[in-house]
Amino acid sequence: MSGRLFIVSGPSGAGKSSLCAALLKKRPELRLSVSCTTRAPRSGEEDGREYHFLDRPTFERQRDGGAFLEWAHVHGNLYGTRQSDVEKLLADGNDVLLEIDWQGAAQVADRIQKVVRIFILPPSIEELRKRLSGRGQDDAEVVEKRVAAAEAEMAHAHEAHFRIVNDTFDESLLELERIIHNPGNNILVR
């Protein structure tokens, strides 16, 4: 029996990574498809756990060879999901979680029929700016670029089957769990 594919998207700072990490702890039967990236690992990240960290020539070789189900250029780096990784997890009967941007979500939805798209939104642009600044990872100029990119990304939230405004983390996590547990028969599944 083939598993189900869930895509969680949303702008940087909306809380999608934190929500996905908490969901995976509560739902160990759910499998995360680990994406590839050309960005450098952040402190505490490990190759193969958060991402497969690839140098640019390797990523481009794999991309040009058709290895990626989706890929995108985001904030100066390349990100992508290997098709073989997702197909193996699904074929083994696992429900699979992809945490990718809206561009990748659209690419995957065009290539895989049964997919449930979930978009995580911040409660406001002001709160998003506060969260991005509070991370301490980027200077003010980079934060403003991320806020501008987030506004453009949020214009695509309507393309998802479900939208969660991450105002209160625990409530947002419960909503995400509910969707994963029972996405319902009344959603449009392509």
Backbone bond lengths (Angstrom), bond angles and torsions (degrees), N, CA, C in turn:
res aa  C-N    CA-C-N  psi(-1)  N-CA   C-N-CA  omega(-1)  CA-C   N-CA-C  phi
1 M - - - 1.451 - - 1.520 109.48 -
2 S 1.297 116.04 134.57 1.447 121.91 -178.93 1.526 110.61 -83.10
3 G 1.333 116.52 142.93 1.456 121.83 178.60 1.517 111.97 -79.33
4 R 1.321 114.70 178.76 1.463 121.61 178.75 1.519 109.29 -103.65
5 L 1.330 116.00 149.76 1.458 121.90 -178.82 1.526 109.38 -111.68
6 F 1.335 115.69 123.92 1.463 123.00 178.11 1.522 108.25 -116.18
7 I 1.320 116.02 131.45 1.461 121.27 178.23 1.513 108.68 -113.38
8 V 1.327 116.02 124.26 1.463 121.41 176.15 1.522 107.52 -109.84
9 S 1.330 115.56 121.88 1.457 122.30 -179.87 1.517 109.37 -126.77
10 G 1.300 114.86 168.28 1.452 121.14 177.15 1.510 108.91 156.09
11 P 1.309 116.92 162.61 1.464 119.71 -177.42 1.523 112.38 -71.69
12 S 1.305 115.08 159.79 1.453 122.20 174.40 1.519 108.44 -57.03
13 G 1.337 116.54 130.06 1.455 120.80 179.66 1.514 115.03 94.79
14 A 1.329 117.59 -6.66 1.468 120.21 179.80 1.524 111.66 -76.71
15 G 1.327 116.33 -20.61 1.458 120.41 178.98 1.511 114.80 105.33
16 K 1.328 117.75 11.39 1.472 119.37 -176.42 1.519 112.72 -63.76
17 S 1.334 118.26 -39.60 1.466 120.17 179.91 1.522 111.10 -65.83
18 S 1.317 116.84 -42.97 1.470 120.79 179.08 1.520 110.65 -64.73
19 L 1.328 116.88 -42.53 1.463 120.41 178.93 1.526 110.91 -64.65
20 C 1.323 116.92 -43.88 1.471 120.20 179.66 1.523 110.89 -63.79
21 A 1.330 117.52 -42.21 1.468 120.57 179.06 1.528 110.96 -62.38
22 A 1.326 117.18 -43.08 1.470 120.61 178.89 1.519 110.94 -66.64
23 L 1.325 117.18 -39.32 1.460 121.43 178.63 1.524 110.72 -63.08
24 L 1.321 117.25 -43.14 1.468 121.14 -179.49 1.522 111.69 -64.64
25 K 1.329 117.83 -32.03 1.467 120.74 176.54 1.523 110.74 -69.13
26 K 1.330 116.51 -37.07 1.459 120.62 -178.47 1.521 112.35 -81.88
27 R 1.324 117.16 -25.47 1.463 122.26 -176.80 1.530 109.59 -123.75
28 P 1.343 118.43 75.31 1.466 120.88 -175.14 1.530 113.55 -63.75
29 E 1.318 117.65 -18.19 1.467 119.47 178.16 1.534 111.89 -75.64
30 L 1.304 117.06 -15.90 1.463 122.80 177.26 1.523 108.54 -79.75
31 R 1.310 118.02 136.59 1.458 121.95 -178.28 1.526 110.07 -112.39
32 L 1.320 115.18 136.02 1.455 121.66 176.23 1.516 108.49 -93.12
33 S 1.312 115.85 128.77 1.456 119.25 172.89 1.523 106.80 -83.48
34 V 1.310 116.97 120.30 1.457 121.88 -177.53 1.530 109.13 -82.40
35 S 1.325 115.39 120.67 1.459 121.94 -179.38 1.526 111.21 -80.15
36 C 1.311 114.72 166.61 1.462 122.23 175.25 1.528 108.58 -103.74
37 T 1.316 116.64 149.87 1.462 120.69 175.95 1.519 110.62 -150.27
38 T 1.340 114.08 155.85 1.462 120.16 174.35 1.527 111.19 -96.32
39 R 1.334 118.05 -3.23 1.464 118.80 179.64 1.522 109.87 -74.74
40 A 1.317 115.53 156.62 1.462 120.99 178.94 1.524 109.85 -72.90
41 P 1.323 117.69 147.50 1.466 120.19 176.85 1.531 111.04 -62.42
42 R 1.325 116.09 141.66 1.461 121.24 172.56 1.529 108.27 -84.05
43 S 1.294 115.31 166.23 1.460 121.02 179.69 1.533 109.98 -54.05
44 G 1.325 116.72 128.32 1.458 121.97 177.82 1.518 114.54 88.57
45 E 1.324 118.32 -10.51 1.467 119.94 179.65 1.524 110.30 -82.04
46 E 1.331 114.88 146.98 1.461 121.05 179.20 1.520 109.96 -124.26
47 D 1.324 115.34 141.40 1.460 120.86 176.83 1.525 109.43 -60.69
48 G 1.319 115.63 130.02 1.456 121.21 179.08 1.513 113.73 91.35
49 R 1.326 117.71 -12.75 1.464 120.70 178.41 1.532 109.63 -101.19
50 E 1.332 117.72 -64.47 1.467 120.20 177.37 1.528 110.48 -80.86
51 Y 1.317 115.64 -44.77 1.468 123.33 179.29 1.518 108.77 -149.41
52 H 1.325 114.15 163.98 1.455 120.86 163.09 1.527 103.40 -93.30
53 F 1.331 117.28 110.48 1.453 121.28 -177.11 1.525 108.77 -85.86
54 L 1.330 115.66 115.88 1.455 121.96 -176.93 1.520 109.87 -118.20
55 D 1.334 116.46 148.55 1.461 117.44 171.24 1.535 107.74 -75.45
56 R 1.308 115.83 161.19 1.469 120.64 -174.29 1.532 112.93 -58.34
57 P 1.346 119.97 -45.72 1.474 118.93 179.59 1.536 112.86 -60.37
58 T 1.327 117.39 -38.89 1.469 120.32 179.06 1.527 110.06 -65.64
59 F 1.328 116.51 -46.04 1.466 120.28 179.01 1.530 109.88 -58.84
60 E 1.323 116.68 -48.33 1.472 120.88 -177.67 1.527 111.61 -62.92
61 R 1.331 116.55 -37.68 1.472 120.71 177.11 1.526 110.22 -62.33
62 Q 1.345 116.48 -46.11 1.465 120.07 179.27 1.527 110.75 -65.54
63 R 1.322 116.57 -42.96 1.474 120.72 178.34 1.520 110.85 -59.74
64 D 1.325 116.19 -49.08 1.463 120.89 -178.28 1.521 112.15 -65.54
65 G 1.340 116.49 -24.54 1.457 121.30 177.33 1.519 113.58 -85.22
66 G 1.329 117.19 1.33 1.464 121.34 177.00 1.511 114.80 81.38
67 A 1.338 117.63 20.25 1.466 120.65 -176.36 1.528 113.51 -74.87
68 F 1.328 117.49 -20.36 1.460 119.86 -172.24 1.525 113.24 -97.30
69 L 1.316 114.33 133.14 1.458 122.33 173.21 1.523 108.70 -69.32
70 E 1.311 115.22 -36.68 1.461 122.35 176.13 1.515 107.80 -152.04
71 W 1.323 115.81 155.71 1.449 120.59 173.65 1.520 108.25 -157.25
72 A 1.322 115.42 156.99 1.460 120.29 -179.25 1.519 110.10 -154.86
73 H 1.313 114.20 156.89 1.459 122.74 173.51 1.524 105.95 -101.23
74 V 1.340 117.18 113.44 1.467 121.85 -175.19 1.523 109.75 -131.52
75 H 1.325 116.64 124.10 1.467 123.00 177.00 1.534 111.53 50.67
76 G 1.332 116.68 41.02 1.459 121.25 175.29 1.517 115.55 84.70
77 N 1.334 117.17 0.23 1.458 120.58 179.96 1.524 110.38 -123.97
78 L 1.320 115.57 161.01 1.455 121.38 176.98 1.527 109.09 -100.38
79 Y 1.339 115.55 138.96 1.461 122.67 177.73 1.519 107.14 -131.92
80 G 1.325 116.80 144.93 1.451 119.30 177.57 1.517 112.36 -162.60
81 T 1.340 114.81 159.23 1.462 122.58 178.75 1.522 107.92 -116.25
82 R 1.332 115.94 121.80 1.464 119.19 179.38 1.527 109.93 -72.09
83 Q 1.300 115.56 128.99 1.459 122.02 -178.95 1.520 111.38 -60.28
84 S 1.307 117.60 -41.07 1.473 120.63 -177.88 1.526 111.46 -62.34
85 D 1.330 117.76 -36.09 1.468 120.99 179.17 1.529 110.72 -62.98
86 V 1.331 116.35 -47.03 1.469 121.29 -178.56 1.514 110.75 -67.40
87 E 1.330 116.88 -46.24 1.469 120.24 -177.93 1.521 111.89 -60.89
88 K 1.329 117.72 -39.06 1.467 120.43 179.37 1.524 110.80 -65.43
89 L 1.322 117.34 -46.29 1.465 120.74 179.10 1.530 111.12 -59.69
90 L 1.327 116.88 -45.30 1.469 120.97 -179.89 1.524 111.40 -65.60
91 A 1.328 116.75 -43.57 1.468 121.17 -178.71 1.526 111.47 -63.39
92 D 1.331 116.21 -29.56 1.462 120.74 177.84 1.525 112.23 -78.91
93 G 1.340 116.73 2.38 1.458 121.39 176.80 1.521 115.17 88.13
94 N 1.320 116.74 8.83 1.461 120.58 -179.72 1.528 111.63 -81.75
95 D 1.333 116.33 142.89 1.454 120.36 164.52 1.518 105.52 -78.36
96 V 1.337 116.24 134.69 1.458 121.63 -171.21 1.519 109.96 -120.10
97 L 1.324 114.71 136.95 1.454 122.65 178.01 1.522 108.69 -110.58
98 L 1.322 115.87 126.10 1.463 121.90 173.59 1.514 107.21 -111.67
99 E 1.304 116.92 128.05 1.465 121.96 174.89 1.524 106.29 -109.31
100 I 1.332 116.16 97.86 1.462 121.21 -174.65 1.524 110.19 -140.67
101 D 1.324 116.51 168.27 1.461 120.10 -179.25 1.530 110.66 -77.03
102 W 1.322 115.91 171.92 1.466 121.06 -175.55 1.519 112.38 -61.98
103 Q 1.344 117.08 -33.35 1.464 119.58 179.50 1.527 110.44 -64.00
104 G 1.338 115.14 -46.11 1.459 120.18 178.24 1.511 111.85 -64.44
105 A 1.337 116.64 -38.84 1.471 120.91 178.60 1.525 110.30 -59.85
106 A 1.314 116.82 -42.21 1.472 120.49 179.42 1.528 110.65 -66.11
107 Q 1.330 117.08 -40.25 1.465 120.42 178.70 1.527 111.18 -62.96
108 V 1.330 116.32 -44.74 1.467 120.54 -179.41 1.523 109.97 -64.76
109 A 1.328 117.47 -44.48 1.465 121.16 -179.17 1.523 111.64 -61.44
110 D 1.323 117.27 -28.72 1.466 120.59 176.83 1.526 112.45 -75.71
111 R 1.350 117.08 -21.29 1.461 120.55 -174.77 1.516 114.58 -106.81
112 I 1.331 117.13 -22.47 1.461 120.74 179.87 1.513 108.05 -121.11
113 Q 1.344 116.06 128.44 1.460 120.28 -173.24 1.517 114.36 -65.98
114 K 1.316 117.48 -53.71 1.462 120.03 -174.95 1.519 109.93 -96.96
115 V 1.303 114.99 103.89 1.452 121.32 -179.80 1.527 107.76 -143.43
116 V 1.322 116.26 141.35 1.460 121.70 176.55 1.521 106.69 -113.38
117 R 1.323 115.69 118.79 1.468 121.53 -177.84 1.525 110.50 -100.56
118 I 1.341 115.24 130.52 1.463 123.05 -179.02 1.527 107.55 -126.53
119 F 1.323 116.36 129.31 1.461 121.03 -178.32 1.521 109.16 -114.65
120 I 1.338 116.66 125.65 1.461 122.86 178.81 1.528 108.56 -96.58
121 L 1.330 115.41 126.47 1.465 121.49 -179.49 1.527 110.65 -115.87
122 P 1.326 117.08 146.82 1.458 119.14 171.44 1.529 108.49 -76.95
123 P 1.327 118.20 159.72 1.462 119.20 179.41 1.529 112.89 -66.67
124 S 1.341 117.20 -27.32 1.465 121.46 178.52 1.528 109.15 -163.05
125 I 1.316 116.55 164.88 1.464 120.88 175.90 1.528 109.80 -65.75
126 E 1.331 116.55 -37.67 1.461 119.92 179.45 1.534 111.02 -61.77
127 E 1.331 116.61 -43.19 1.463 120.60 178.43 1.529 110.51 -66.23
128 L 1.310 116.78 -38.12 1.463 120.60 177.97 1.524 110.25 -61.41
129 R 1.316 116.89 -46.37 1.464 121.56 178.79 1.538 109.94 -59.18
130 K 1.318 116.23 -42.97 1.465 121.47 179.61 1.534 110.44 -62.29
131 R 1.327 116.96 -44.08 1.468 120.71 -179.97 1.525 111.17 -64.36
132 L 1.326 116.66 -44.31 1.466 120.32 -179.52 1.525 110.99 -64.60
133 S 1.313 117.23 -41.53 1.468 120.95 178.42 1.518 110.69 -66.76
134 G 1.330 116.40 -38.29 1.458 122.03 -177.80 1.514 114.12 -66.97
135 R 1.313 117.28 -20.11 1.467 120.12 178.44 1.526 111.58 -65.62
136 G 1.331 115.43 -31.78 1.461 120.18 -178.50 1.513 113.60 72.06
137 Q 1.330 118.23 16.32 1.464 121.86 -178.04 1.521 112.13 -92.86
138 D 1.339 116.74 -24.58 1.459 120.76 -172.33 1.524 110.72 -129.14
139 D 1.330 115.31 150.84 1.458 118.80 175.08 1.533 109.19 -77.82
140 A 1.321 116.49 172.86 1.468 122.25 -174.30 1.526 112.13 -58.09
141 E 1.313 117.36 -38.24 1.474 120.70 -179.30 1.529 111.02 -64.74
142 V 1.329 116.69 -43.27 1.466 120.98 178.96 1.528 110.23 -66.44
143 V 1.323 116.80 -40.28 1.472 120.63 177.61 1.526 109.84 -58.04
144 E 1.331 117.41 -45.33 1.467 120.32 -179.30 1.531 111.64 -65.44
145 K 1.320 117.04 -35.70 1.472 120.24 175.73 1.533 109.80 -64.53
146 R 1.322 116.22 -40.83 1.469 120.28 179.18 1.529 111.12 -67.20
147 V 1.325 117.02 -37.03 1.467 120.40 177.21 1.523 109.84 -64.50
148 A 1.331 117.34 -44.82 1.467 120.60 178.41 1.528 110.83 -61.72
149 A 1.335 116.30 -42.13 1.467 120.10 178.17 1.526 110.27 -64.58
150 A 1.329 116.54 -38.30 1.468 121.10 -179.73 1.522 110.97 -62.65
151 E 1.313 116.63 -41.03 1.466 119.73 179.24 1.529 110.57 -61.65
152 A 1.335 116.62 -40.44 1.464 120.22 177.56 1.534 110.68 -67.14
153 E 1.329 117.41 -40.40 1.470 121.44 179.50 1.524 111.18 -64.23
154 M 1.326 116.61 -41.59 1.464 120.56 -176.85 1.528 112.15 -64.72
155 A 1.312 117.13 -19.26 1.467 120.49 175.84 1.529 110.86 -66.47
156 H 1.329 116.98 -13.65 1.469 121.50 -179.55 1.521 113.01 -102.11
157 A 1.312 117.62 4.46 1.468 121.27 -178.12 1.521 112.14 -58.76
158 H 1.329 117.08 -32.65 1.472 120.60 -178.25 1.529 112.64 -65.54
159 E 1.326 117.94 -15.37 1.463 121.13 -179.60 1.538 111.75 -75.89
160 A 1.320 116.79 -15.79 1.463 121.12 -179.01 1.526 110.50 -83.45
161 H 1.327 115.47 156.20 1.467 120.96 175.62 1.516 111.27 -71.57
162 F 1.345 115.80 -34.03 1.465 121.77 -178.24 1.520 109.49 -133.26
163 R 1.327 115.78 145.73 1.453 122.37 175.25 1.530 107.76 -127.03
164 I 1.327 115.22 132.40 1.459 121.19 178.39 1.523 107.46 -121.86
165 V 1.338 116.44 122.30 1.456 120.69 173.66 1.521 106.78 -87.87
166 N 1.329 115.94 112.71 1.460 121.76 -174.97 1.529 110.03 -84.68
167 D 1.321 114.56 76.80 1.459 121.01 177.18 1.522 109.52 -91.23
168 T 1.317 116.18 -50.79 1.466 122.77 176.75 1.526 107.43 -114.43
169 F 1.332 115.94 116.20 1.460 121.19 -172.17 1.526 112.55 -53.48
170 D 1.332 118.04 -50.70 1.462 120.80 -175.93 1.527 112.25 -61.44
171 E 1.318 117.06 -39.26 1.468 120.45 177.50 1.526 110.75 -67.75
172 S 1.320 116.68 -39.90 1.466 120.56 178.36 1.521 110.93 -64.98
173 L 1.335 116.51 -38.77 1.459 120.66 178.24 1.530 110.65 -64.70
174 L 1.319 117.14 -42.37 1.469 120.45 177.06 1.521 111.30 -60.94
175 E 1.314 116.74 -41.13 1.468 120.73 178.48 1.533 110.38 -64.70
176 L 1.313 117.07 -42.82 1.462 120.92 178.30 1.528 110.36 -62.80
177 E 1.322 117.10 -43.36 1.472 121.12 176.65 1.523 111.47 -59.12
178 R 1.318 116.48 -43.69 1.466 121.21 -179.54 1.529 110.24 -60.48
179 I 1.309 116.21 -43.70 1.465 120.25 -179.85 1.528 110.44 -64.30
180 I 1.326 117.28 -46.49 1.468 121.52 -178.77 1.524 110.63 -64.36
181 H 1.321 116.50 -41.36 1.465 120.86 -178.58 1.525 111.63 -66.59
182 N 1.317 116.53 -41.50 1.457 120.59 -176.88 1.518 109.75 -148.55
183 P 1.343 116.83 84.86 1.460 118.56 -177.75 1.526 113.41 -65.98
184 G 1.323 117.13 -11.29 1.459 120.16 175.53 1.519 112.84 85.55
185 N 1.293 114.03 157.84 1.460 119.94 178.71 1.509 112.21 -94.60
186 N 1.319 117.33 -4.26 1.457 119.37 -176.19 1.513 113.47 -95.79
187 I 1.350 117.35 5.74 1.448 118.35 177.84 1.520 109.58 -91.20
188 L 1.288 114.54 156.84 1.458 120.39 177.21 1.516 107.75 -80.63
189 V 1.308 117.33 113.24 1.462 121.93 177.16 1.510 107.48 -111.40
190 R 1.333 114.95 119.45 1.456 119.12 -177.14 1.515 110.65 -93.96
